[in-house]
C-alpha cells in the first residue's frame, strides 16, 4: 500500500476516532486501534530517520494506548526501538509514552497496582480474553 493511499485513510481515521471519542461511543477504541494499524503501515514504509516515519511510529503507539491495547503498544515500542536508525529523541518519546500509560493505570487503580501490580492484571485479562471463558486461568 502506498503513502498516497494511506495518508487520506489516516486523516479519516483520526477524525472518526476523535468524533467517536467525543461522543463516548462504544466504537471509539476500535477506531483508535484502526488508526494505530494505519500508522504502523506508514512506519513500515518510512525509516525512523524520516520525520514522517518518526511521527507514524509515535502515532501508532499513541493510538494503541488510546485504544487501551497496552500489549500492542509494548510490542510496537519494542520493535521500533530495535530499529537501527532510531534517534535518541524518538527512543525517549516512545519509552515515555509507555511510562505515562503505566503511571496513569497505576493512579487509576492504586489498590490493585499496589497489591498485585498492573502487569499481573494485564496477564490475567489477556488470558481471560484469549480463552474466551472466565475460568480456569493458567
trRosetta pair geometry for C-beta under 8 A, 3 or more apart (Angstrom, degrees):
i j d omega theta_ij theta_ji phi_ij phi_ji
1 5 5.4 -105 -173 75 91 131
1 6 5.9 102 134 -57 113 100
1 41 6.0 -8 68 178 127 136
2 5 5.1 96 61 9 77 98
2 6 7.0 -148 101 -4 40 93
2 45 7.9 114 -144 -129 35 155
3 6 5.4 -59 -136 43 36 110
3 7 5.9 41 168 -30 72 103
3 42 6.7 77 -115 -124 85 88
3 45 6.1 -169 -62 116 92 155
3 46 7.7 64 -86 -47 127 110
4 7 6.8 -40 -136 23 20 108
5 8 7.2 -71 -169 39 31 99
5 9 6.6 22 148 -13 66 118
6 9 5.5 -69 -152 43 36 113
6 10 6.0 37 156 -24 74 106
6 38 6.1 157 -159 -171 92 92
6 41 5.7 -157 -117 101 136 120
6 42 5.4 167 139 -72 149 91
6 45 7.6 -173 7 11 157 148
7 10 5.7 -52 -145 33 31 111
7 11 6.5 33 156 -20 64 102
7 42 7.8 87 -73 -96 66 128
8 11 5.6 -50 -147 34 36 114
8 12 6.4 32 155 -15 66 106
9 12 5.8 -57 -149 41 31 108
9 13 6.1 33 152 -22 66 109
9 38 5.5 -154 116 -134 110 138
10 13 5.5 -54 -142 37 32 113
10 14 6.3 36 156 -22 65 102
10 35 6.9 88 -143 -144 69 78
10 38 4.9 180 -87 132 80 133
10 39 6.6 97 -123 -71 121 69
10 42 7.1 5 -61 -36 145 137
10 59 7.9 35 -158 148 127 153
11 14 5.9 -52 -152 31 29 111
11 15 6.7 26 152 -15 62 106
12 15 5.7 -55 -150 38 34 111
12 16 6.1 33 154 -19 67 109
13 16 5.7 -54 -143 39 30 112
13 17 6.1 30 159 -18 65 109
13 31 6.7 170 -166 -177 74 80
13 34 5.4 -144 -139 112 121 103
13 35 4.2 162 142 -90 121 80
13 38 5.5 167 7 17 163 152
14 17 6.0 -58 -144 38 26 108
14 18 6.2 21 160 -15 64 111
14 35 6.2 99 -74 -123 56 132
15 18 6.1 -62 -146 40 25 107
15 19 6.2 22 159 -17 64 110
16 19 6.0 -59 -146 37 26 108
16 20 6.2 20 160 -13 64 111
16 31 5.0 -144 119 -150 99 130
16 34 7.9 -19 85 73 132 135
17 20 6.0 -59 -145 41 27 107
17 21 6.0 29 155 -21 64 111
17 28 6.4 92 -158 -157 62 68
17 31 3.8 180 -93 126 72 112
17 32 4.8 107 -145 -71 131 64
17 34 7.5 -163 -67 58 110 98
17 35 5.3 -38 -35 -29 149 138
17 63 7.4 -52 -146 -139 171 104
17 66 7.6 74 171 116 131 137
18 21 5.5 -55 -144 38 29 114
18 22 6.3 32 156 -21 64 105
19 22 5.7 -53 -148 35 30 111
19 23 6.4 19 155 -8 64 110
20 23 5.8 -62 -146 46 31 106
20 25 4.2 -86 -157 54 80 118
20 27 5.2 -89 -149 85 146 86
20 28 3.9 -176 122 -86 104 74
20 31 5.1 131 37 7 146 152
21 24 7.3 24 -177 -78 34 40
21 25 7.8 -70 -51 34 20 81
21 28 4.4 118 -77 -148 60 133
21 31 7.7 -125 -38 70 86 128
21 32 7.5 66 -64 -52 119 114
21 66 7.8 -35 -97 172 141 120
23 28 7.6 -178 62 -63 81 116
24 28 7.1 -61 -142 -17 25 145
25 28 5.4 129 68 -38 75 92
26 29 7.8 -46 174 20 48 96
27 30 5.1 -58 -161 46 66 114
27 31 5.7 72 140 -30 85 102
28 31 5.6 -55 -148 34 32 114
28 32 6.6 29 155 -16 65 103
29 32 5.8 -55 -152 36 33 108
29 33 6.4 34 150 -19 65 106
29 66 7.9 -167 -123 127 60 68
29 67 4.7 101 -168 -154 71 67
29 68 5.5 -27 -136 18 124 113
30 33 5.5 -53 -149 36 35 114
30 34 6.4 41 150 -22 66 101
30 67 7.3 97 -74 -140 15 112
31 34 5.6 -48 -150 33 33 114
31 35 6.5 37 149 -20 62 103
32 35 5.3 -49 -148 35 37 116
32 36 6.4 44 150 -24 65 100
32 63 4.8 -171 -177 -170 80 79
32 64 7.5 173 140 -79 98 18
32 66 4.4 -128 -158 97 151 104
32 67 3.8 -166 94 -67 109 86
33 36 5.5 -46 -149 31 35 116
33 37 6.7 36 151 -19 63 101
33 63 7.2 163 -87 144 21 98
33 64 6.9 64 -114 -113 63 58
33 67 4.1 112 -58 -139 78 159
33 69 6.1 78 -103 -9 105 140
33 72 7.6 84 -132 48 93 170
34 37 5.7 -54 -153 34 33 112
34 38 6.5 31 151 -17 65 105
35 38 5.7 -55 -149 37 33 111
35 39 6.3 32 154 -17 67 106
35 59 7.4 -100 152 162 99 101
35 63 4.2 -138 97 -145 105 148
35 67 8.0 180 47 -52 95 118
36 39 5.8 -56 -146 39 30 110
36 40 6.3 36 152 -25 64 106
36 59 7.7 -171 -112 134 51 70
36 60 5.0 88 -160 -156 69 59
36 61 7.7 110 -135 -52 105 11
36 63 3.7 -165 -67 96 80 112
36 64 4.3 100 -128 -59 153 75
36 67 6.3 -85 -14 -3 134 137
36 69 7.5 -131 36 56 170 129
36 72 6.8 74 142 133 152 136
36 76 7.7 -110 -176 -58 110 156
37 40 5.5 -51 -149 32 31 117
37 41 6.8 37 151 -23 62 99
37 60 7.8 103 -60 -134 13 96
38 41 5.7 -48 -156 27 35 114
38 42 7.0 34 148 -15 64 99
39 42 5.7 -51 -154 34 39 111
39 43 6.4 41 147 -21 67 105
39 56 4.8 175 -171 -164 78 72
39 57 7.6 179 153 -66 105 14
39 59 4.0 -147 -133 102 148 106
39 60 3.8 -160 102 -67 112 75
39 63 6.1 145 12 15 139 138
40 43 5.4 -53 -149 37 35 115
40 44 6.6 40 150 -24 64 101
40 56 7.5 162 -76 160 15 101
40 60 4.4 105 -64 -128 71 139
40 76 6.7 -106 -102 -117 110 120
41 44 5.6 -50 -153 29 34 114
41 45 6.8 25 151 -14 63 106
42 45 5.8 -63 -154 38 36 108
42 46 6.1 -7 163 14 73 112
42 52 7.1 -94 167 149 121 96
42 53 7.3 -160 140 -111 85 52
42 56 3.8 -139 96 -124 113 147
42 59 8.0 16 57 63 131 130
43 46 6.6 -71 -129 56 27 83
43 48 7.8 27 -156 -81 90 72
43 53 6.1 101 -129 -161 56 71
43 56 4.2 -166 -61 115 77 115
43 57 4.8 107 -116 -73 129 70
43 60 5.8 -59 -15 -17 140 144
43 80 7.2 -55 -176 -97 141 111
45 53 7.8 -143 83 -102 62 96
46 50 4.5 -96 177 66 109 142
46 52 5.5 -67 176 93 173 93
46 53 3.2 -146 119 -79 104 99
46 56 6.4 116 53 19 121 141
47 50 5.1 108 63 -4 73 98
47 53 5.1 80 80 128 32 179
47 83 7.8 165 -159 176 74 134
47 85 5.3 2 175 76 117 150
48 53 5.3 -130 -94 124 22 117
48 54 5.6 76 -168 -82 63 74
48 57 6.2 16 -115 -26 91 151
48 80 6.7 125 -93 -164 130 91
48 83 5.1 128 -13 108 136 145
48 85 5.1 160 57 92 97 89
48 86 4.3 -31 127 -90 160 68
48 87 7.2 -170 133 1 106 71
48 90 6.1 -179 -179 99 111 166
49 53 6.9 22 49 63 40 136
49 54 7.6 42 -110 -47 4 105
49 85 4.4 -66 -36 158 107 123
49 86 7.9 -125 -57 -86 65 26
49 87 7.0 100 -108 -33 66 100
50 53 3.8 83 65 4 97 112
50 54 6.9 -169 85 -9 50 80
51 54 5.7 -53 -147 35 32 110
51 55 6.3 34 153 -19 65 107
52 55 5.4 -49 -144 38 35 116
52 56 6.3 40 153 -23 64 103
53 56 5.7 -50 -147 33 31 112
53 57 6.6 33 152 -20 62 103
54 57 5.8 -53 -152 33 33 112
54 58 6.6 30 152 -13 65 104
54 87 7.6 -21 -101 31 136 104
54 90 4.9 -112 -143 -95 109 133
55 58 5.9 -56 -149 39 32 109
55 59 6.0 32 153 -20 66 111
56 59 5.5 -56 -143 40 30 114
56 60 6.2 35 157 -25 66 103
57 60 5.9 -49 -145 30 28 111
57 61 6.7 21 157 -11 61 106
57 76 7.5 166 -159 164 73 108
57 80 4.9 115 -155 -127 127 145
57 90 6.6 50 81 -170 138 123
57 94 6.8 -44 141 -84 111 121
58 61 6.1 -62 -152 41 31 106
58 62 5.9 26 156 -17 68 114
58 90 7.2 -116 -55 -141 100 87
58 93 5.9 -30 -104 132 115 131
58 94 7.0 -122 -97 -79 68 75
58 97 7.3 164 -148 -51 76 147
59 62 5.7 -56 -136 41 29 109
59 63 5.9 27 164 -18 65 110
60 63 6.2 -56 -144 38 23 107
60 64 6.4 25 155 -20 60 108
60 76 5.4 -159 121 -158 113 151
61 64 5.7 -57 -150 35 30 112
61 65 6.4 28 154 -17 65 106
61 73 5.1 85 -155 -146 73 87
61 76 5.1 -164 -85 98 80 132
61 77 5.8 71 -113 -64 132 87
61 80 7.6 -78 -51 9 122 149
61 94 5.9 146 -26 -136 171 83
61 97 5.3 95 129 103 126 156
61 98 7.6 -70 -176 -54 126 82
62 65 5.8 -56 -150 37 31 110
62 66 6.3 30 152 -18 65 107
62 97 6.1 -102 -80 -142 72 139
63 66 5.5 -52 -144 38 33 112
63 67 6.2 35 153 -20 65 106
64 67 5.6 -56 -149 38 30 112
64 69 4.8 -81 -172 75 82 102
64 70 7.8 134 137 -92 97 18
64 72 4.3 -137 -155 100 130 110
64 73 4.0 174 102 -69 122 81
64 76 6.2 163 1 5 158 142
65 68 7.6 51 178 -69 33 20
65 69 7.5 -103 -79 59 24 59
65 70 6.7 52 -116 -97 69 61
65 73 4.8 57 -61 -84 80 154
65 97 6.4 -146 -25 165 154 104
65 98 7.8 -149 -86 -95 129 49
65 101 4.8 -115 -146 -90 125 140
67 72 7.7 -10 73 54 124 139
69 72 4.0 17 135 21 118 118
69 73 6.4 141 101 -19 72 86
70 73 5.5 -55 -149 38 36 114
70 74 6.3 39 152 -22 68 103
70 101 6.2 170 -114 141 101 137
70 105 7.7 -6 -77 -47 148 152
70 122 6.3 -84 73 -117 131 139
71 74 5.7 -52 -149 33 31 112
71 75 6.5 30 153 -17 64 104
71 122 6.8 157 -59 178 97 124
71 126 6.6 88 -56 -93 151 131
72 75 5.8 -55 -149 37 32 110
72 76 6.3 32 153 -19 66 106
73 76 5.8 -54 -148 36 31 111
73 77 6.3 30 155 -18 65 106
73 97 7.2 -127 -175 123 125 114
73 98 6.4 165 133 -95 114 87
73 101 6.9 58 102 18 162 170
74 77 5.8 -56 -146 37 29 109
74 78 6.2 31 155 -20 64 107
74 98 6.5 89 -94 -122 70 129
75 78 5.7 -54 -146 36 30 113
75 79 6.3 28 155 -17 64 108
76 79 5.8 -60 -150 39 30 110
76 80 6.1 22 157 -15 67 110
77 80 5.9 -58 -141 42 29 106
77 81 6.0 29 160 -20 66 109
77 94 4.8 155 -132 165 95 111
77 95 7.0 123 -169 -80 132 47
77 97 7.4 -165 -87 68 127 110
77 98 5.7 -36 -39 -46 170 130
78 81 6.1 -56 -144 36 24 109
78 82 6.6 26 155 -22 59 109
79 82 5.9 -61 -156 31 30 113
79 83 7.5 43 146 -36 60 93
80 83 5.7 -34 -164 3 43 117
80 86 6.4 109 160 -92 77 144
80 90 7.7 -107 155 146 120 114
80 94 5.9 -158 89 -117 132 162
81 86 6.5 -110 -127 67 35 166
81 91 6.1 88 -122 -130 86 87
81 94 6.5 -157 -63 93 94 145
81 95 7.7 70 -86 -59 131 92
83 86 4.8 101 79 -32 99 106
86 90 5.3 -118 -167 84 89 122
86 91 5.5 109 137 -62 115 91
87 90 5.3 90 59 15 76 100
87 91 6.9 -135 102 -7 37 94
88 91 5.3 -54 -143 39 34 118
88 92 6.2 37 156 -21 67 104
89 92 5.8 -54 -150 35 28 110
89 93 6.3 28 152 -19 63 108
90 93 5.5 -53 -144 37 33 114
90 94 6.3 33 158 -19 67 104
91 94 6.2 -56 -149 35 25 108
91 95 6.6 20 156 -11 61 110
92 95 6.0 -63 -151 41 29 108
92 96 6.0 29 154 -23 67 112
93 96 5.6 -57 -144 37 28 113
93 97 6.5 36 155 -26 63 100
94 97 5.9 -47 -152 25 31 113
94 98 7.1 26 152 -11 60 102
95 98 6.0 -60 -159 38 36 108
95 99 6.3 34 148 -19 70 109
96 99 5.4 -53 -144 38 36 114
96 100 6.1 36 158 -20 68 105
97 100 6.0 -55 -148 36 27 110
97 101 6.5 26 154 -17 61 107
98 101 5.7 -56 -149 37 32 111
98 102 6.3 32 153 -20 66 107
99 102 5.7 -57 -149 37 30 112
99 103 6.3 29 154 -18 66 107
100 103 5.7 -53 -145 38 32 111
100 104 6.2 36 154 -22 65 106
101 104 5.6 -52 -147 35 30 114
101 105 6.5 28 155 -16 64 105
102 105 5.9 -56 -150 38 30 108
102 106 6.3 29 153 -18 65 108
102 118 6.6 171 -149 69 78 151
103 106 5.6 -54 -144 38 31 111
103 107 6.2 28 157 -17 65 107
104 107 5.9 -57 -147 39 27 108
104 108 6.2 28 153 -21 63 110
105 108 5.5 -56 -143 37 31 113
105 109 6.3 -19 171 27 67 103
105 113 7.1 142 123 -82 79 123
105 118 5.1 89 120 -127 128 149
106 109 7.0 -79 -138 62 22 71
106 110 6.7 58 162 -101 63 56
106 113 4.1 112 -137 -139 73 162
106 118 6.1 -95 -75 -33 76 132
107 110 6.5 5 -144 -67 29 92
109 112 4.2 -24 156 43 114 117
109 113 5.4 127 98 -27 82 94
109 118 7.2 124 70 -92 121 97
109 121 7.5 61 107 -72 156 173
110 113 5.6 -59 -140 40 28 113
110 114 6.1 23 163 -16 66 109
111 114 6.0 -57 -144 39 27 106
111 115 6.0 17 160 -14 65 115
112 115 6.0 -61 -138 41 26 105
112 116 6.3 -42 -173 42 65 95
112 118 7.3 81 118 -83 101 65
112 121 6.0 53 160 -72 125 140
113 116 8.0 -89 -128 59 11 56
113 117 6.4 38 -157 -121 49 30
113 118 5.4 -3 -111 -44 86 91
116 120 4.7 -96 152 73 101 141
116 121 6.6 117 96 -50 113 83
117 120 4.9 88 73 8 92 102
117 121 7.1 -157 102 -6 49 88
118 121 5.2 -51 -147 37 42 116
118 122 6.3 45 154 -21 69 102
119 122 5.9 -55 -152 36 30 111
119 123 6.5 33 149 -22 63 106
120 123 5.4 -50 -147 33 35 115
120 124 6.4 32 156 -15 66 104
121 124 6.0 -57 -149 38 30 107
121 125 6.2 28 153 -17 65 110
122 125 5.6 -56 -142 40 31 111
122 126 6.0 32 158 -21 66 107
123 126 5.9 -55 -146 36 26 110
123 127 6.4 27 154 -19 62 107
124 127 5.7 -53 -147 36 31 112
124 128 6.4 32 154 -19 65 105
124 137 5.8 6 -139 -157 82 153
125 128 5.8 -54 -149 36 31 111
125 129 6.3 30 154 -19 64 108
126 129 5.7 -56 -147 38 31 112
126 130 6.1 24 158 -16 67 110
127 130 6.0 -58 -141 40 27 106
127 131 6.2 9 166 -5 64 112
127 137 5.0 89 115 -147 141 91
127 138 6.2 -151 -145 37 135 82
128 131 6.5 -68 -142 44 23 96
128 133 7.8 -123 -154 80 64 34
128 134 6.3 7 -140 -126 106 45
128 137 6.7 -32 -64 -96 77 108
129 132 7.4 17 174 -71 32 52
131 137 7.8 -159 19 -105 147 56
